[in-house]
């Protein structure tokens, strides 16, 4: 740290150095000029390697990697068995209360809900499409809905006062 009475330097003095560093990083160092124009390789087509990678060496490396993976998996399983085996052996045995099955108190859920739904729908369909008496005196009856619609077609639901119950009012 500089003393308080020292003159302050401008932080802009570093800008040219930073720019020069960025330019060199971007372009790289300047190559030396060739002494002989025949040594200039810029126009020459570059050739690639004529040999392939050694297939046997590549196969051995892949087998080594697979073996290392299998050895690691085996070591993890072995350590798991050893460590968990010791932990299980150190635990006390389970009591009878811990091993009994827990049954929830009633009311329980339906054991066969779809069968119950089908039975209810069949009952409702039978009520809508069948005849039946509604009371023990056999004074009231239930008729199919299609028959009730046919009987009521063209009749008003609320008859006018003073009209006969069997006749429809004249238009």
C-alpha positions as protocol buffer text, in pm:
chain_id: "A"
residue {
  index: 1
  type: UNK
  ca { x: 0 y: 0 z: 0 }
}
residue {
  index: 2
  type: UNK
  ca { x: 132 y: 345 z: -84 }
}
residue {
  index: 3
  type: UNK
  ca { x: 162 y: 628 z: 167 }
}
residue {
  index: 4
  type: UNK
  ca { x: -130 y: 876 z: 175 }
}
residue {
  index: 5
  type: UNK
  ca { x: 74 y: 1171 z: 46 }
}
residue {
  index: 6
  type: UNK
  ca { x: 209 y: 980 z: -261 }
}
residue {
  index: 7
  type: UNK
  ca { x: 85 y: 1096 z: -602 }
}
residue {
  index: 8
  type: UNK
  ca { x: -182 y: 871 z: -750 }
}
residue {
  index: 9
  type: UNK
  ca { x: -117 y: 692 z: -1075 }
}
residue {
  index: 10
  type: UNK
  ca { x: -384 y: 670 z: -1337 }
}
residue {
  index: 11
  type: UNK
  ca { x: -541 y: 327 z: -1386 }
}
residue {
  index: 12
  type: UNK
  ca { x: -559 y: 397 z: -1760 }
}
residue {
  index: 13
  type: UNK
  ca { x: -185 y: 336 z: -1790 }
}
residue {
  index: 14
  type: UNK
  ca { x: -251 y: -39 z: -1790 }
}
residue {
  index: 15
  type: UNK
  ca { x: -487 y: -28 z: -2088 }
}
residue {
  index: 16
  type: UNK
  ca { x: -217 y: -48 z: -2359 }
}
residue {
  index: 17
  type: UNK
  ca { x: -49 y: -340 z: -2184 }
}
residue {
  index: 18
  type: UNK
  ca { x: -378 y: -527 z: -2150 }
}
residue {
  index: 19
  type: UNK
  ca { x: -465 y: -466 z: -2517 }
}
residue {
  index: 20
  type: UNK
  ca { x: -119 y: -584 z: -2629 }
}
residue {
  index: 21
  type: UNK
  ca { x: -159 y: -902 z: -2421 }
}
residue {
  index: 22
  type: UNK
  ca { x: -502 y: -973 z: -2569 }
}
residue {
  index: 23
  type: UNK
  ca { x: -377 y: -916 z: -2922 }
}
residue {
  index: 24
  type: UNK
  ca { x: -82 y: -1151 z: -2869 }
}
residue {
  index: 25
  type: UNK
  ca { x: -307 y: -1412 z: -2718 }
}
residue {
  index: 26
  type: UNK
  ca { x: -542 y: -1386 z: -3015 }
}
residue {
  index: 27
  type: UNK
  ca { x: -284 y: -1388 z: -3293 }
}
residue {
  index: 28
  type: UNK
  ca { x: 6 y: -1570 z: -3128 }
}
residue {
  index: 29
  type: UNK
  ca { x: 368 y: -1468 z: -3147 }
}
residue {
  index: 30
  type: UNK
  ca { x: 491 y: -1331 z: -3478 }
}
residue {
  index: 31
  type: UNK
  ca { x: 672 y: -1607 z: -3672 }
}
residue {
  index: 32
  type: UNK
  ca { x: 1015 y: -1521 z: -3806 }
}
residue {
  index: 33
  type: UNK
  ca { x: 1028 y: -1435 z: -4173 }
}
residue {
  index: 34
  type: UNK
  ca { x: 1163 y: -1717 z: -4392 }
}
residue {
  index: 35
  type: UNK
  ca { x: 1507 y: -1647 z: -4528 }
}
residue {
  index: 36
  type: UNK
  ca { x: 1448 y: -1839 z: -4846 }
}
residue {
  index: 37
  type: UNK
  ca { x: 1115 y: -1801 z: -5029 }
}
residue {
  index: 38
  type: UNK
  ca { x: 1137 y: -2173 z: -5122 }
}
residue {
  index: 39
  type: UNK
  ca { x: 1104 y: -2261 z: -4752 }
}
residue {
  index: 40
  type: UNK
  ca { x: 765 y: -2092 z: -4733 }
}
residue {
  index: 41
  type: UNK
  ca { x: 515 y: -2374 z: -4656 }
}
residue {
  index: 42
  type: UNK
  ca { x: 197 y: -2170 z: -4678 }
}
residue {
  index: 43
  type: UNK
  ca { x: 103 y: -2291 z: -5024 }
}
residue {
  index: 44
  type: UNK
  ca { x: 194 y: -2654 z: -4961 }
}
residue {
  index: 45
  type: UNK
  ca { x: -84 y: -2910 z: -4907 }
}
residue {
  index: 46
  type: UNK
  ca { x: -38 y: -3093 z: -4581 }
}
residue {
  index: 47
  type: UNK
  ca { x: -55 y: -3467 z: -4579 }
}
residue {
  index: 48
  type: UNK
  ca { x: -212 y: -3692 z: -4317 }
}
residue {
  index: 49
  type: UNK
  ca { x: -70 y: -3998 z: -4143 }
}
residue {
  index: 50
  type: UNK
  ca { x: -65 y: -4305 z: -4355 }
}
residue {
  index: 51
  type: UNK
  ca { x: -95 y: -4554 z: -4064 }
}
residue {
  index: 52
  type: UNK
  ca { x: -404 y: -4627 z: -3859 }
}
residue {
  index: 53
  type: UNK
  ca { x: -420 y: -4675 z: -3486 }
}
residue {
  index: 54
  type: UNK
  ca { x: -311 y: -5017 z: -3370 }
}
residue {
  index: 55
  type: UNK
  ca { x: -631 y: -5218 z: -3331 }
}
residue {
  index: 56
  type: UNK
  ca { x: -478 y: -5470 z: -3090 }
}
residue {
  index: 57
  type: UNK
  ca { x: -356 y: -5200 z: -2853 }
}
residue {
  index: 58
  type: UNK
  ca { x: -693 y: -5025 z: -2865 }
}
residue {
  index: 59
  type: UNK
  ca { x: -872 y: -5353 z: -2787 }
}
residue {
  index: 60
  type: UNK
  ca { x: -640 y: -5419 z: -2490 }
}
residue {
  index: 61
  type: UNK
  ca { x: -705 y: -5068 z: -2356 }
}
residue {
  index: 62
  type: UNK
  ca { x: -1082 y: -5116 z: -2387 }
}
residue {
  index: 63
  type: UNK
  ca { x: -1060 y: -5457 z: -2214 }
}
residue {
  index: 64
  type: UNK
  ca { x: -854 y: -5299 z: -1938 }
}
residue {
  index: 65
  type: UNK
  ca { x: -1113 y: -5026 z: -1887 }
}
residue {
  index: 66
  type: UNK
  ca { x: -1397 y: -5279 z: -1881 }
}
residue {
  index: 67
  type: UNK
  ca { x: -1204 y: -5490 z: -1630 }
}
residue {
  index: 68
  type: UNK
  ca { x: -1143 y: -5186 z: -1411 }
}
residue {
  index: 69
  type: UNK
  ca { x: -1514 y: -5100 z: -1416 }
}
residue {
  index: 70
  type: UNK
  ca { x: -1611 y: -5459 z: -1327 }
}
residue {
  index: 71
  type: UNK
  ca { x: -1349 y: -5472 z: -1050 }
}
residue {
  index: 72
  type: UNK
  ca { x: -1484 y: -5145 z: -907 }
}
residue {
  index: 73
  type: UNK
  ca { x: -1842 y: -5273 z: -911 }
}
residue {
  index: 74
  type: UNK
  ca { x: -1732 y: -5599 z: -744 }
}
residue {
  index: 75
  type: UNK
  ca { x: -1539 y: -5407 z: -478 }
}
residue {
  index: 76
  type: UNK
  ca { x: -1844 y: -5191 z: -402 }
}
residue {
  index: 77
  type: UNK
  ca { x: -2066 y: -5500 z: -365 }
}
residue {
  index: 78
  type: UNK
  ca { x: -1808 y: -5673 z: -145 }
}
residue {
  index: 79
  type: UNK
  ca { x: -1773 y: -5370 z: 80 }
}
residue {
  index: 80
  type: UNK
  ca { x: -2150 y: -5337 z: 94 }
}
residue {
  index: 81
  type: UNK
  ca { x: -2187 y: -5699 z: 209 }
}
residue {
  index: 82
  type: UNK
  ca { x: -1909 y: -5669 z: 466 }
}
residue {
  index: 83
  type: UNK
  ca { x: -2019 y: -5336 z: 614 }
}
residue {
  index: 84
  type: UNK
  ca { x: -2394 y: -5405 z: 606 }
}
residue {
  index: 85
  type: UNK
  ca { x: -2339 y: -5760 z: 734 }
}
residue {
  index: 86
  type: UNK
  ca { x: -2159 y: -5624 z: 1039 }
}
residue {
  index: 87
  type: UNK
  ca { x: -2427 y: -5363 z: 1096 }
}
residue {
  index: 88
  type: UNK
  ca { x: -2708 y: -5621 z: 1071 }
}
residue {
  index: 89
  type: UNK
  ca { x: -2527 y: -5856 z: 1307 }
}
residue {
  index: 90
  type: UNK
  ca { x: -2497 y: -5575 z: 1562 }
}
residue {
  index: 91
  type: UNK
  ca { x: -2873 y: -5506 z: 1560 }
}
residue {
  index: 92
  type: UNK
  ca { x: -3098 y: -5683 z: 1811 }
}
residue {
  index: 93
  type: UNK
  ca { x: -3353 y: -5930 z: 1670 }
}
residue {
  index: 94
  type: UNK
  ca { x: -3701 y: -5804 z: 1585 }
}
residue {
  index: 95
  type: UNK
  ca { x: -3975 y: -5845 z: 1843 }
}
residue {
  index: 96
  type: UNK
  ca { x: -4311 y: -6012 z: 1782 }
}
residue {
  index: 97
  type: UNK
  ca { x: -4479 y: -5672 z: 1777 }
}
residue {
  index: 98
  type: UNK
  ca { x: -4245 y: -5555 z: 1502 }
}
residue {
  index: 99
  type: UNK
  ca { x: -4309 y: -5860 z: 1284 }
}
residue {
  index: 100
  type: UNK
  ca { x: -4691 y: -5878 z: 1307 }
}
residue {
  index: 101
  type: UNK
  ca { x: -4898 y: -5762 z: 1012 }
}
residue {
  index: 102
  type: UNK
  ca { x: -5081 y: -5435 z: 1061 }
}
residue {
  index: 103
  type: UNK
  ca { x: -5449 y: -5439 z: 968 }
}
residue {
  index: 104
  type: UNK
  ca { x: -5624 y: -5104 z: 941 }
}
residue {
  index: 105
  type: UNK
  ca { x: -5943 y: -5058 z: 1141 }
}
residue {
  index: 106
  type: UNK
  ca { x: -6279 y: -5067 z: 960 }
}
residue {
  index: 107
  type: UNK
  ca { x: -6430 y: -4926 z: 745 }
}
residue {
  index: 108
  type: UNK
  ca { x: -6209 y: -5083 z: 483 }
}
residue {
  index: 109
  type: UNK
  ca { x: -6215 y: -4999 z: 115 }
}
residue {
  index: 110
  type: UNK
  ca { x: -6425 y: -5196 z: -129 }
}
residue {
  index: 111
  type: UNK
  ca { x: -6253 y: -5521 z: -230 }
}
residue {
  index: 112
  type: UNK
  ca { x: -6408 y: -5521 z: -580 }
}
residue {
  index: 113
  type: UNK
  ca { x: -6515 y: -5167 z: -674 }
}
residue {
  index: 114
  type: UNK
  ca { x: -6570 y: -5236 z: -1045 }
}
residue {
  index: 115
  type: UNK
  ca { x: -6807 y: -5524 z: -972 }
}
residue {
  index: 116
  type: UNK
  ca { x: -7000 y: -5295 z: -735 }
}
residue {
  index: 117
  type: UNK
  ca { x: -7023 y: -5025 z: -1002 }
}
residue {
  index: 118
  type: UNK
  ca { x: -7148 y: -5278 z: -1261 }
}
residue {
  index: 119
  type: UNK
  ca { x: -7414 y: -5412 z: -1019 }
}
residue {
  index: 120
  type: UNK
  ca { x: -7537 y: -5060 z: -941 }
}
residue {
  index: 121
  type: UNK
  ca { x: -7556 y: -4965 z: -1310 }
}
residue {
  index: 122
  type: UNK
  ca { x: -7748 y: -5287 z: -1387 }
}
residue {
  index: 123
  type: UNK
  ca { x: -7991 y: -5210 z: -1103 }
}
residue {
  index: 124
  type: UNK
  ca { x: -8047 y: -4855 z: -1231 }
}
residue {
  index: 125
  type: UNK
  ca { x: -8097 y: -4979 z: -1588 }
}
residue {
  index: 126
  type: UNK
  ca { x: -8352 y: -5233 z: -1462 }
}
residue {
  index: 127
  type: UNK
  ca { x: -8543 y: -4964 z: -1274 }
}
residue {
  index: 128
  type: UNK
  ca { x: -8555 y: -4741 z: -1583 }
}
residue {
  index: 129
  type: UNK
  ca { x: -8658 y: -5013 z: -1827 }
}
residue {
  index: 130
  type: UNK
  ca { x: -8890 y: -5240 z: -1624 }
}
residue {
  index: 131
  type: UNK
  ca { x: -9237 y: -5247 z: -1467 }
}
residue {
  index: 132
  type: UNK
  ca { x: -9280 y: -5281 z: -1090 }
}
residue {
  index: 133
  type: UNK
  ca { x: -9520 y: -5193 z: -808 }
}
residue {
  index: 134
  type: UNK
  ca { x: -9398 y: -4926 z: -569 }
}
residue {
  index: 135
  type: UNK
  ca { x: -9610 y: -5014 z: -264 }
}
residue {
  index: 136
  type: UNK
  ca { x: -9759 y: -5320 z: -95 }
}
residue {
  index: 137
  type: UNK
  ca { x: -10117 y: -5215 z: -187 }
}
residue {
  index: 138
  type: UNK
  ca { x: -10026 y: -5229 z: -555 }
}
residue {
  index: 139
  type: UNK
  ca { x: -10183 y: -4887 z: -604 }
}
residue {
  index: 140
  type: UNK
  ca { x: -9874 y: -4721 z: -754 }
}
residue {
  index: 141
  type: UNK
  ca { x: -9658 y: -4868 z: -1029 }
}
residue {
  index: 142
  type: UNK
  ca { x: -9338 y: -4784 z: -1204 }
}
residue {
  index: 143
  type: UNK
  ca { x: -9326 y: -4800 z: -1586 }
}
residue {
  index: 144
  type: UNK
  ca { x: -9029 y: -4788 z: -1825 }
}
residue {
  index: 145
  type: UNK
  ca { x: -8904 y: -4441 z: -1907 }
}
residue {
  index: 146
  type: UNK
  ca { x: -8955 y: -4491 z: -2282 }
}
residue {
  index: 147
  type: UNK
  ca { x: -9324 y: -4577 z: -2224 }
}
residue {
  index: 148
  type: UNK
  ca { x: -9367 y: -4277 z: -1993 }
}
residue {
  index: 149
  type: UNK
  ca { x: -9219 y: -4046 z: -2258 }
}
residue {
  index: 150
  type: UNK
  ca { x: -9454 y: -4189 z: -2523 }
}
residue {
  index: 151
  type: UNK
  ca { x: -9757 y: -4136 z: -2296 }
}
residue {
  index: 152
  type: UNK
  ca { x: -9656 y: -3779 z: -2209 }
}
residue {
  index: 153
  type: UNK
  ca { x: -9564 y: -3665 z: -2561 }
}
residue {
  index: 154
  type: UNK
  ca { x: -9787 y: -3377 z: -2665 }
}
residue {
  index: 155
  type: UNK
  ca { x: -9932 y: -3320 z: -2318 }
}
residue {
  index: 156
  type: UNK
  ca { x: -9849 y: -3027 z: -2097 }
}
residue {
  index: 157
  type: UNK
  ca { x: -9681 y: -3110 z: -1768 }
}
residue {
  index: 158
  type: UNK
  ca { x: -9888 y: -2855 z: -1576 }
}
residue {
  index: 159
  type: UNK
  ca { x: -10253 y: -2894 z: -1684 }
}
residue {
  index: 160
  type: UNK
  ca { x: -10475 y: -2588 z: -1676 }
}
residue {
  index: 161
  type: UNK
  ca { x: -10717 y: -2566 z: -1384 }
}
residue {
  index: 162
  type: UNK
  ca { x: -11066 y: -2705 z: -1460 }
}
residue {
  index: 163
  type: UNK
  ca { x: -10950 y: -2917 z: -1755 }
}
residue {
  index: 164
  type: UNK
  ca { x: -11017 y: -3290 z: -1766 }
}
residue {
  index: 165
  type: UNK
  ca { x: -10707 y: -3493 z: -1676 }
}
residue {
  index: 166
  type: UNK
  ca { x: -10718 y: -3720 z: -1984 }
}
residue {
  index: 167
  type: UNK
  ca { x: -10768 y: -3454 z: -2252 }
}
residue {
  index: 168
  type: UNK
  ca { x: -10523 y: -3206 z: -2393 }
}
residue {
  index: 169
  type: UNK
  ca { x: -10645 y: -2844 z: -2423 }
}
residue {
  index: 170
  type: UNK
  ca { x: -10752 y: -2726 z: -2768 }
}
residue {
  index: 171
  type: UNK
  ca { x: -10503 y: -2506 z: -2947 }
}
